[in-house]
Amino acid sequence: MNVTLLQMMLLGFAASFTLIVAIGAQNAYLLRLGVEGRGRVLVTVILICALSDAVLIAAGVAGVGAVLEAAPAAVDVVRMLGAVFLISYGVMAARRALAPQALTVDESPAESSMKAIVLTTLAFTWLNPHVYLDTVMLLGSIANQHDGTDRWWWALGAVTASFCWFFLLGYGARLLKPLFARPAAWRVLDILIALIMVSLGAGLIVGL
C-alpha cells in the first residue's frame, strides 16, 4: 500500500471516529451490555453494530445518500418510529433506575434473551434517522469528494474506525464491572441512559 492510500484510510478513520464516539442511543445500550459482561451476547451486539455501520458507509459511498435526499418522507417515517422506540426504552431505563440491582460475579441484572437483545440492537441501529443523515449522507458525501478508488480506501478507513470503537466500548466497559457491584451505580447509569433516550426521542419529534 502506498502512502496516498494510507492517507485516505486515515482520513476516513478520523472522520468516522469523530462522529461515532458521540454518546448516543446505540453507544449507551452497548455500554450497559459491556458493563454486564455478557460474553457471547456482547460479541454478537458489537458485530451487529460494526457490520451495520460498514453497510451504511458503503451505501453512502455508492450514492444511496442522494436517493435518501430525494425521498425525505421515508426519513420522516424512520424518524417517528425511532422517536417512539427511544422514548419507550428511556421509560424502561427509568423504571430500572427505581429498583437497581447489584452486579455479582455470576449474574447480570435485567437478563434478556439473545433474540430480544439482537432485535433491540437492530432497532437502535436501523431506526435511528441520524444513522442515515450522518453515516450515509455525511460520510458518503465526504468520501465522494475523492476520485476513483480513493473513496473506497477512505471508506475502508471509516469502517475500521467503527470496528475499533465498538470493540473498545464493549470490552472497555467491562473494566467498570467492579464499580457496578453497587446498586447505586446502576441507578446512575440507567438515569443517564433514560435521559439520553428520551431527549433523543423528543428531539426527533421536534424535528418532524
Secondary structure as the mmCIF struct_conf table of DSSP 4:
data_model
#
loop_
_struct_conf.conf_type_id
_struct_conf.id
_struct_conf.beg_label_comp_id
_struct_conf.beg_label_asym_id
_struct_conf.beg_label_seq_id
_struct_conf.end_label_comp_id
_struct_conf.end_label_asym_id
_struct_conf.end_label_seq_id
HELX_RH_AL_P HELX_RH_AL_P1 VAL A 3 ILE A 20
TURN_TY1_P TURN_TY1_P1 VAL A 21 VAL A 21
BEND BEND1 ALA A 22 ALA A 22
HELX_RH_AL_P HELX_RH_AL_P2 ALA A 25 GLU A 36
TURN_TY1_P TURN_TY1_P2 GLY A 37 GLY A 37
TURN_TY1_P TURN_TY1_P3 GLY A 39 GLY A 39
HELX_RH_AL_P HELX_RH_AL_P3 ARG A 40 ALA A 62
TURN_TY1_P TURN_TY1_P4 GLY A 63 GLY A 63
HELX_RH_AL_P HELX_RH_AL_P4 VAL A 64 ALA A 70
HELX_RH_AL_P HELX_RH_AL_P5 PRO A 72 LEU A 98
BEND BEND2 ALA A 99 ALA A 99
BEND BEND3 VAL A 105 ASP A 106
BEND BEND4 PRO A 109 ALA A 110
HELX_RH_AL_P HELX_RH_AL_P6 MET A 114 TRP A 126
TURN_TY1_P TURN_TY1_P5 LEU A 127 LEU A 127
HELX_RH_AL_P HELX_RH_AL_P7 PRO A 129 HIS A 130
HELX_RH_PI_P HELX_RH_PI_P1 VAL A 131 LEU A 138
HELX_RH_AL_P HELX_RH_AL_P8 LEU A 139 ALA A 143
TURN_TY1_P TURN_TY1_P6 ASN A 144 GLN A 145
BEND BEND5 HIS A 146 HIS A 146
TURN_TY1_P TURN_TY1_P7 GLY A 148 THR A 149
HELX_RH_AL_P HELX_RH_AL_P9 ASP A 150 GLY A 172
HELX_RH_3T_P HELX_RH_3T_P1 ALA A 173 LEU A 176
TURN_TY1_P TURN_TY1_P8 LYS A 177 PRO A 178
HELX_RH_3T_P HELX_RH_3T_P2 LEU A 179 ALA A 181
BEND BEND6 ARG A 182 ARG A 182
HELX_RH_AL_P HELX_RH_AL_P10 PRO A 183 VAL A 206
TURN_TY1_P TURN_TY1_P9 GLY A 207 GLY A 207
#
